[in-house]
Amino acid sequence: MKILVFIEHNSTVRHFIDSGAFSILSSKHEVKYVLPFGHKRLGGIKIENINVGKSEIISLPACDSRLYLWNMRFFVELLRKQKGWKKSEKRQKRNIFKKLHPFKTYLLFRFLGLPGIFNIFTLFVNKKLKSNPNLLLNSLLKKENPDLIIHPSVLRGLYINDLVDYGNQMKIPIVVVMNSWDNPCSKRSVVSNNYKLLVWGPQSKNHAERLMSMKPENIIEFGAAQFDVYKSPARFSRSEILINHRLDPKKLTILYAGTSKETDEFAHLVMIDDAISSGELPKINIIYRPHPWGAGGRNPKRFINYQFKNVSIDLSMRDYLSNIQKSNDVFYSADYLDTRDIIESIDAVISPLSTILVECMVMGKAPLCFMPVDEKEAHHFMLSKESTHVKEMLNIKEILVVWGRSNLINGIRKLIANSSDKKFSKKLKKSSEFFVKNYKLTFKERIVKYVESL
């Protein structure tokens, strides 16, 4: 069987190539990888950085003229009235768009989405797309004549609409694999839903059916490829990891995991550090792991010379944090094995809205979702708390939610109590399956069985 795997974002490189998600598939079938080298979505990744064994790698640039049209159609559809969406969900999407785009653009796109006008707009876009074909992709598909297309995707980007469009025309089966837990409630292809979508679990299956209008038979709960790392033991023991961080292995250890949103993570850590030193909190260890896209939050240069008493920076992220001021590139391809090791060494996690909250649930580590809504630049959190996937997470009773900096220390006291309860850990693992379905077999094993069953 000949299979083309299209990957167009640095996060999908990390989650599906670096993790070896298709390694068994590549050993049994002819698999070729297609990437847009040189595009900013790859974050500077070059062909020599891609390790796919003996499989062939093909460079395919984006078709900007068609991408512009697809993006316009996506946003016009996003802002108009859609079947299955609640009023609060429509309002939230519109508010986010207004924060990120000029108000004139918002008014134009709302106008283009009006009944009657939208039909004319769609006919215009389709005509323009037909007169501006993606010649390179079309040529590639005809030359390779694949039996199957696989596209790990954030459900919006350089390839997805053209792959679905041309794949359907050429009658090539298409399997799209969601990358992140928010994808089906925030993004989607606009040309068609005629493909198989592999989702993480019950939450994203519901979102795909209700918000993307996909047929239930085309949505398959499949778990997350990047979470396979948690099925294998950590490379080091808890004691080794904490001693390497100059922390006492006998103390309860909490991870502060940063977010990609610009929040004041330095100030939060200073407050926690001072609370431990003053006795307001018990003598615990804190490990700070900045988000690989978050650049250490607001004004991260404060981390460079500050001496924490009870906080240690994650060893694998220290160079990244210290070099933030020297580079404009805030994307860092963190190794999932490093994340796995850190989670093995901790008892609980604090995070302002990061996927690591779900990862820690999978591992039975007590989570605290910190929403710093009282900060001056907290509009990200005010908007995010209305997101469908976030609201559902905040309603999980095992997840502690703290609103505002003034409540953080008291929240940590409750978190410490939760982390000491073994029954609580079992409940967490069970609740995590709402987000990520658990399987005995790894993703790399299951994808082979699924592909061969199509």
MILUMMI-263928 format. One line per 10 residues: number of its first residue (from 1); their letters; for each residue x, y, z of C-alpha. Coordinates in steps of 0.001 Angstrom, whole numbers. Each point is the difference from the previous one (the first is absolute). Layout:
! residues N
NUM> A> X Y Z; ...
END
This chain:
! residues 454
1> MKILVFIEHN> 0 0 0; 1310 3479 -882; -763 2682 2599; 742 3735 -40; 245 1654 3434; -405 3797 -150; 1454 1939 2947; 51 3806 44; 492 1244 3573; 2889 -288 2456
11> STVRHFIDSG> -2313 -1455 2651; -1087 -2824 -2322; 3658 -714 -786; 563 -405 3729; -3138 -2033 667; 15 -2304 -3026; 3544 -184 -1409; 2191 439 3069; -2273 -2391 1927; 304 -2671 -2702
21> AFSILSSKHE> -3789 -142 -377; 273 -1397 -3543; 3202 -2031 429; -1691 -3423 -116; -2225 1129 -2868; 3127 1085 -1905; 1633 -3383 533; -3002 -1858 -1430; -1072 2352 -2791; 1473 2592 -2362
31> VKYVLPFGHK> -375 3249 1952; 1183 3377 -1267; -29 3211 2060; -960 3379 -1499; 948 3261 1780; 93 3754 -919; 3673 661 755; 759 3690 367; -3484 912 1228; -347 1704 3385
41> RLGGIKIENI> -2472 -2634 1222; 2885 -2485 159; 1865 2361 2323; 3355 -214 -1788; 63 -3809 -235; 2199 -1120 -2904; -27 -3231 -1965; 3112 -1226 1846; -1915 332 3298; -2618 -2535 -1124
51> NVGKSEIISL> 697 -3608 941; -2324 -2406 -1785; 2463 -2839 -536; 100 -1209 -3593; -3247 1692 -1000; 139 2697 -2676; -559 3654 923; -1621 2350 -2522; -7 3795 228; -3289 1610 -1065
61> PACDSRLYLW> -421 3773 436; -3327 1574 905; -2254 1315 -2763; -491 3519 1386; -2646 1096 -2506; -2290 -2877 948; 859 229 3697; -1209 3621 55; -3356 -1057 -1458; -379 -2963 2369
71> NMRFFVELLR> 801 2220 2995; -2531 2622 -1044; -2675 -2667 -421; 906 -1535 3382; -376 3283 1880; -3211 1015 -1767; -1515 -3386 912; 1363 250 3554; -1714 3340 608; -3379 -846 -1516
81> KQKGWKKSEK> -2853 -1937 1586; 870 -3695 46; -2039 -3093 737; 725 -1628 3360; 1778 2980 1569; -1242 1523 3247; -410 3770 248; 2893 234 2468; 2271 -1931 -2391; -837 2287 -2928
91> RQKRNIFKKL> 546 3072 2164; 3354 -1280 1238; 1300 -679 -3540; -1071 3473 -1106; 1660 1629 3014; 3282 -1788 -707; -127 1053 -3649; -598 3648 967; 2999 -95 2372; 2300 -1279 -2746
101> HPFKTYLLFR> -1249 1875 -3076; -1034 3547 -988; -3655 805 685; -523 810 -3704; 1035 -3562 -881; -2450 -1345 2566; -2859 2061 -1490; 909 -1086 -3546; 118 -3699 895; -3292 223 1917
111> FLGLPGIFNI> -1559 1627 -3074; 1350 -2743 -2277; -1598 -2578 2302; -3535 1409 -309; -2674 -2239 -1621; 77 404 -3780; 3264 1980 118; 1756 -3108 1318; -1167 -2075 -2989; 1386 2599 -2415
121> FTLFVNKKLK> 3250 215 2000; 419 -3799 -34; -596 -171 -3771; 2616 2741 -494; 2590 -1763 2190; -624 -3368 -1674; 401 1580 -3441; 3281 1641 1036; 1249 -3307 1430; -848 -1800 -3233
131> SNPNLLLNSL> 1905 2570 -2057; 3029 -172 2357; 757 -3723 442; 2727 -1256 2327; 2178 -1233 -2845; 2790 -1390 2186; -2309 -2029 2245; -2054 -1171 -2968; 3160 -1130 -1792; 1316 -1757 3120
141> LKKENPDLII> -3205 -1980 546; -144 -1061 -3660; 3671 -1000 -3; -88 -1960 3272; -3557 -1332 -430; -261 -900 3718; -2442 -2557 1417; -505 2211 3048; 673 3513 1303; 678 537 3727
151> HPSVLRGLYI> 56 3554 1329; 806 693 3679; -1511 3454 309; -1172 2826 2238; -3026 -41 -2380; 1020 3235 -1655; 3147 800 -1918; 1917 -275 -3254; -1162 -3376 -1281; -3285 -1147 1479
161> NDLVDYGNQM> -2556 1515 -2392; 1946 -774 -3165; 667 -3555 1194; -3687 -597 664; -982 1727 -3263; 2419 -1855 -2292; -153 -3225 1986; -3766 -149 -434; 270 827 -3711; 2586 -2761 -525
171> KIPIVVVMNS> -1869 -2435 2289; 2995 -364 2354; -1054 -886 3587; 1041 2690 2499; 726 -464 3704; 387 3231 1996; 1465 -351 3509; -739 2781 2495; 3097 1450 1638; -1242 1982 3022
181> WDNPCSKRSV> -2970 -353 2327; -1656 3257 -1116; 108 -711 -3762; -3565 -1247 -702; -1629 2850 1917; 2085 2814 -1492; 1038 -1007 -3531; -1134 -2150 -2917; 331 -537 -3728; -2506 2024 -2004
191> VSNNYKLLVW> 12 -1777 -3358; -1557 -3251 1243; -338 -2379 2954; 522 -3020 -2216; 2934 -1571 1827; 714 -2133 3058; 903 1995 3112; 1948 -1657 2818; -777 1831 3245; 1346 -306 3542
201> GPQSKNHAER> -3114 -1179 1829; -3684 596 861; 407 3776 419; 1515 614 -3435; -2330 -2525 -1651; -2970 1983 1285; 1580 3249 -1207; 692 -1425 -3465; -3590 -1174 -372; -1704 3080 1449
211> LMSMKPENII> 2328 2852 -1017; 1556 -1356 -3208; -3211 -1734 -1186; 1926 -3206 -699; -1805 -3306 -427; 425 -2222 3104; 1303 -2888 -2116; 2889 2210 -1207; 1160 864 3542; 2215 -2559 1739
221> EFGAAQFDVY> 1154 267 3625; 3696 -797 -217; 1912 1519 2927; 2966 2367 -425; 3250 -1033 -1672; 2102 2273 2211; -1348 -1640 3168; 1480 -3407 -883; 3123 1133 1848; -1919 -431 3286
231> KSPARFSRSE> -442 -3715 -651; 3734 -583 480; 1976 546 3235; 1943 3206 574; 3696 -54 -839; 961 1008 3559; -1399 -533 3473; -1778 2763 1930; 2996 324 2337; 2469 352 -2880
241> ILINHRLDPK> -2118 2655 -1721; -497 2094 3150; 3609 -289 1163; 1113 1184 -3474; -2251 3034 559; 1603 502 3455; -3299 -773 1691; -729 -2263 2970; -1658 -3250 -1229; -1750 -384 3379
251> KLTILYAGTS> -2017 3186 -501; -3308 198 -1838; 721 1407 -3475; -2285 2172 -2129; 568 911 -3632; -925 3495 -1174; -549 -508 -3739; -72 3204 -2009; -2463 843 -2718; 266 1347 -3545
261> KETDEFAHLV> -2064 3016 1112; 1901 3095 1158; -497 -128 3748; 2242 1143 2847; 1507 -3376 895; 3020 1558 1702; -2226 1900 2467; -2021 -3153 739; 3158 -1980 801; 1444 2758 2196
271> MIDDAISSGE> -3258 69 1992; 51 -3804 437; 3706 51 924; -578 2704 2635; -3013 -1870 1421; 2151 -3113 521; 2830 1986 1585; -2363 1818 2384; -1800 -3174 1097; -3276 996 -1668
281> LPKINIIYRP> 450 -3200 -2028; 1768 -3156 1252; 3566 -784 -1089; -613 -1333 -3512; 1973 -96 -3247; -1084 2013 -3038; 1254 -764 -3514; -694 2603 -2682; -347 -1222 -3571; -683 2819 -2499
291> HPWGAGGRNP> -2269 -815 -2908; 2103 -714 -3129; -1937 2732 -1839; -621 2294 2969; 3443 1633 306; -236 23 3808; -3068 2231 85; 90 3780 362; 3440 1630 344; 1980 -3282 380
301> KRFINYQFKN> 3405 1728 368; -799 263 3736; 702 -3743 292; 3640 326 -1082; 1537 1439 3176; -2687 -706 2604; 933 -2482 2749; -2988 -2108 1053; 187 -1821 3346; -2525 -2773 -632
311> VSIDLSMRDY> -441 86 -3788; 2149 -1824 -2540; -199 557 -3768; -495 -3205 -1984; 3493 -1023 -1117; -1069 -750 -3573; -1471 3515 -407; 2715 2150 1597; 1855 797 -3226; -3305 843 -1694
321> LSNIQKSNDV> -975 2394 2785; 3391 1701 220; 188 485 -3794; -3479 1525 -427; 1382 3543 -96; 2541 -902 -2689; -2474 -1345 -2552; -3403 819 -1454; -706 -3704 -463; -2237 -962 2948
331> FYSADYLDTR> -798 -3463 -1350; 2011 -2732 1653; -317 -3649 -962; 4 -1463 3500; 704 -3715 384; -3042 -1889 1293; 2317 -2357 1904; 1119 2993 2104; -3641 817 761; -643 -3627 898
341> DIIESIDAVI> 2956 -67 2403; -1111 3189 1758; -3578 -1242 433; 1383 -3225 1490; 1830 2010 2680; -2892 2235 1111; -3059 -423 2208; -2174 2765 -1470; -101 2692 -2683; -1022 3663 -220
351> SPLSTILVEC> -628 1449 -3445; -1814 2950 -1564; -1766 -1940 -2769; 2471 -2405 -1575; -498 -3515 -1414; 2337 -1200 2740; -3026 86 2351; -1488 -2830 -2075; 3353 -1810 -119; 269 95 3795
361> MVMGKAPLCF> -3561 -1319 319; 1014 -2948 -2198; 2871 -655 2437; -2216 471 3090; 1798 3172 1143; -2240 2554 1734; -676 3071 -2221; -704 3636 824; -1168 2237 -2830; 1073 3547 847
371> MPVDEKEAHH> -2002 2747 -1767; 1762 3357 643; -3024 2024 -1096; 946 2920 2275; 3147 871 -1963; 69 3049 -2262; 676 -2079 -3114; -2440 -2803 798; -2210 303 -3093; 1321 -3378 -1242
381> FMLSKESTHV> -1406 -1704 3068; -3264 1924 -70; -512 -1252 -3569; 1393 -3492 542; -2198 -759 2995; -2989 126 -2355; 1552 -2502 -2444; -2020 -3200 -202; 2897 -2353 758; 1189 2178 2922
391> KEMLNIKEIL> -3455 345 1595; -383 -3763 -75; 3392 -442 1646; -778 2545 2704; -3173 -1956 819; 1951 -3201 792; -352 -273 3780; 3505 -1433 485; 1583 3128 -1513; 569 2821 2476
401> VVWGRSNLIN> -656 3398 -1574; 1414 3193 1504; -1276 3372 -1220; 2429 2865 565; 3428 349 1584; -1391 773 3465; -1457 -3526 225; 3048 -1900 -1246; 1685 -804 3340; -3209 -1325 1519
411> GIRKLIANSS> -536 -2063 -3139; 3471 -1538 349; -884 -1123 3540; -2992 -1907 -1426; 2193 -1368 -2782; 2451 -1395 2575; -2879 -1815 1721; -1222 -1481 -3302; 3471 -1198 -960; 231 -2092 3186
421> DKKFSKKLKK> -3222 -1935 -735; 578 -3278 -1925; -3729 -417 -715; 29 3470 -1517; 2753 -1083 -2396; -2141 -2906 -1283; -2973 2316 -536; 2222 2362 -1976; 1137 -2739 -2370; -3599 -1025 -598
431> SSEFFVKNYK> -1097 3607 -636; 2886 486 -2455; -1609 -2465 -2400; -2651 2611 -807; 2817 1925 -1709; 2363 -2786 -1121; -1197 -3546 -488; 2458 -2540 1391; 1100 -3098 -1917; 2326 -2871 873
441> LTFKERIVKY> 1589 116 -3449; 2034 3050 -980; -1056 2455 -2698; 2725 -1304 -2337; -1431 -3517 302; -3645 1024 -323; 509 2261 -3028; 1335 -2966 -1984; -3059 -2109 839; -2355 2868 -784
451> VESL> 1626 881 -3340; 22 -3630 -1116; -3693 -339 902; -1077 2884 -2272
END
